[in-house]
Amino acid sequence: MRSITMAALGTAIFSILCFSPAIAATQYVQISDPFVNVYEQLNPKSNVLKMVKKGDRLELDFAGDKWYKVKIGDQIGWVERTAGHVVEGTNVFSTVLSIVLIVALLAGTIYVVARYINKQKTA
């Protein structure tokens, strides 16, 4: 009975971690214009942090009505909303963590079932 409780606890922890917002897919702005300036401030007259090209993906921090707030390395910048669109991306950490958790849960379940069957044979 204790083993079954541990398996249920493992399943609960797995569910919480897999569906946690921190592990959710990251959103990006995929640039669709040929060349786009990423501005330092929410003003096209501010300094340009970087020029990006079509197909580049910038991590989305906030989507406004006319601008995207994006992360570029350790800096925050602004891109006009007409320059790209939001796409979902998978975080490598979340993918690896999900696989590790699935394998651990599967191994734990196999162990618990094998122990239960072994106890039934000896009883």
Secondary structure, DSSP 8 states (H G I E B T S, - for coil): -HHHHHHHHHHHHHHHHHT-GGGS-EEEEEE-SSEEEEESSSSTTS-EEEEEETT-EEEEEEE-SSEEEEEETTEEEEEEGGGEEEEEE--HHHHHHHHHHHHHHHHHHHHHHHHHHHHHHH-
